[in-house]
Amino acid sequence: MERTEITAKIDHLKSLGREKVSAVRPRIAEGLTRANWALRSNPAKWAGIAAGAGFALGLGGRILRRRARTHRVPQLVIIESAC
């Protein structure tokens, strides 16, 4: 392959990539607009979801911390073996 053929293929792939990105951008913007509208339309619902998630994370952390305190792992393990 010559260098010009390789650069032509690379240029073709770049243009294909640009076309795909330009085709997807409007859909992404539309999805973000819908998400912003959903957040603003019912703030109490989202506040409740955030509070529930915070409670669940806090409770999970407390459970894990208690398990770590009660289930002690030995600091030093000696394994003997005979060949």
Secondary structure as UniProt FT lines:
FT   HELIX           3..41
FT   HELIX           43..70
//
